[in-house]
């Protein structure tokens, strides 16, 4: 006799959580309760094909009454037609509104997307192809329908397989069963039509399109298509009670019907669990792969089982339990979940990775409003955008949510971390891309190729910029649109008005009318661009050190041009060997200024491999800008432009334009940029008519252009005066400084200053000055009385020759030598021996006043030097640091300073 184990029937039915009474009545009216029932052998039809009716009346899982009938009930299509969902409506994923305004199209050019590879630029927040999602959902429906049918939990499915309209031309008889492999097999009208899926059965029975058949099946199973993509704030029982995970119902693979077999298989590659604060599994991020492309879907725990597509997925962050556990850890927040998972994988394989220091996170879905942003309270967050323009625009929303949760800081990495292999080598030349686009590609890192993951994390952290810096970078790269400046005179319709200049909004820049009124700030304008160029060995770097010394100390430049307020300098040196650079610093007395007011970045000790020592590298420029801003530097020196730019960059219009966009950005923030370059080697080389090498943009955009003329051309072309030519034939460096353009001090334009730097000397000696016609002109030297060598007169050529000859044969002593400073205007000459001291004119005035008067006060220094209180205090501070002055012990208004014994 055939047997049926009703204990299994009950156990399966009990999974639903319903309190049910199951009973079966066999022929003869005998009722079996629990255990195993024996059926008479006369029954030819197996029990597996019978329909069991259930009624809710039992309170205990061990007390069941089974009732059934061997004669199945008959149903018609007309009775079941109400099941049909006529118009399925699949809502698009909700997106948070707002973001950064993009320029042009909302996507990168096709050549850029092709270089990144479609695998990296699509499916960022989940599976973005609705057709693929529909097929996945349909596969989930099929498995769930068969499972519910076998368990006897879904009477509607049993009714569909029990359609029997009798024999007739338009009638229908449906027969079907679900095998132990959970696959349905059905036939209509004795195999006139047959199939293996529930959706196909519904379509055949009710003559429906496939999409309507799938929607109808979802309605029967009480499942929603949105459960695959629409993240919600719904909290399930697993999130609340910390219950143990009873099982998993996560498909390991999907077979997409209607697609060629080689493209139809989706496989599960990774399941990353999400843990609650009680240690329970609350969900998972599932990474599937289709045709080599990865995408992620959310899994949710419902009724103790981890499953996909059955419940509304709760919004979770990757590693959110660790974020809460380690409040001092830095958070690397990847916009693309796949990149976060790839980064996490390589970190897990790295010895020394500590989640207490760095935690990787991400999320699925596009609706940011449902996320629990409180996890980031007090954390330092570094955000890594995905490689699409639309994704980058959303960074603003992330900034708002994360800072709104009172994160300690929010920075953005100006680059991309790619989870899949790009289609080409992004660090090499890519055909068809512009220089800007090439830089964008070079900033991308394929995670699987990273050999030192911890170094990568450090690089991401180090190169991340503040949100404003990210916006500026995006504007420079042509991704974000720059804000339009509107006139304040017409706020009603600013887009259609011109901004009219108002002279009362700021002070007027005073133009010097005589040479003795010119200051260094007019030649090297803060917020301006100065171009200095000359042939090889013309003294470009030595001249720049002299300029730097004047800017750093406020001392006069070349004993001719008045100094200004001392300012800090960031100096980039790309050519000078380290030992020679140190020697030059020592020669000009600048060793003590290094890392105080002078900050040097030398190519000779550049060890970082993350970016090139080149101003065409956006990462290098970003570091330069951050360093300059962080140190409070007012000037940036680029020495030398030829070696600071990539090969041929000087002549590439696009590269030069990008460089000037960056330089002008610095200038708008008050940074004066001094560009040192080479002179074009043509027939005019070495003369006042020389042109800088490279694009004409350098000369066009410069506020000041200075041409350096070397000794070779002085002697060959008989340039300058007799004293200049005589000095050029001697040892040391003789240079002509031709001010070709000086917009802030036009009185200097087309004039040449001829200078001599004796071997080993720290001070330049003035030889002569000539005008545009080459004739000698008088230059007032109001700053010479405090210098350490006799002043040179320029009124008579004989005196000039005599003074030049004196300079050549009597070079200045080095800093280590004893220097004697003579006060010419004193009634009685007094000599003061100062070892290893190089004083500016203002410092000398202060020192002499304190020496004669016994003490000096801030107010007296202001009157003595003719400066503001800020500079007076600065002079006192520097002279204290150098051991020249000390506090006199008094306080309040009587506080002063005296010569330190």
Secondary structure, DSSP 8 states (H G I E B T S, - for coil): --EEEHHHHHHHHHTT----EE--B-TTS-B--SSEEE--TT--S-GGGSEE-EES----TT-----EESS---B-HHHHGGG--SS--------------BSSSSS--HHHHHHH-HHHHS-SSS---HHHHHHHHHHHHHHHHHHHHHHT--HHHHHHTTBB--SSTT--BEEEEE-TTS-EEEEETTTTEEES-HHHHHHHHHT--HHHHHHHHHHHHT--GGGGT--B----HHHHH-----EEE--SEEE-TTS-GGG-EEEEEEEEEEE-TTS-EEEEEEEEEETTEEEEEEEEEETTEEESSSS--B---TTHHHHHH-TT-EEEEESSHHHHHHHHHHHHTSTT--TTTEEEE---SS-GGGS-GGGGTT-EEEEE--SSHHHHHTHHHHHHHHHHTT-SEEEEESSEEESS--SS-TTS--TT--HHHHHHHHTEEEGGG-S-HHHHHHHHHHH-EEHHHHHHHHHHTTSB-------TT--SSGGGS-----GGGS------SSGGG-BHHHHS-TTSEEEEEE-TTS-HHHHHHHHHHHHHH---BTTTBB--S---EEEEESSS-HHHHHHHHHHTT-GGGBTTTEEEEEGGG---SSS-SSTTSHHHHHHHHHHHHHHT-SEEEEE-HHHHS-TTGGG-HHHHHHHHHHHHHHHHTT-EEEEEEEB--STTTTSTT--BSS-THHHHH-SEEEEEE-HHHHHHTT-S-HHHHHHHTSSSEEEEEEEEEETT-GGGTTEEEEEEE-TT-SS-EEEEEE-TTS-B-----TTGGGSSS-----SSHHHHHHHHHHHHHS----TTSEEEEE-TT-SS--EEEEET----HHHHHHHHHHHHHS-B-HHHHHHHHT--HHHHHHHHHHHHHTTSEEE-S--GGG--EEE--
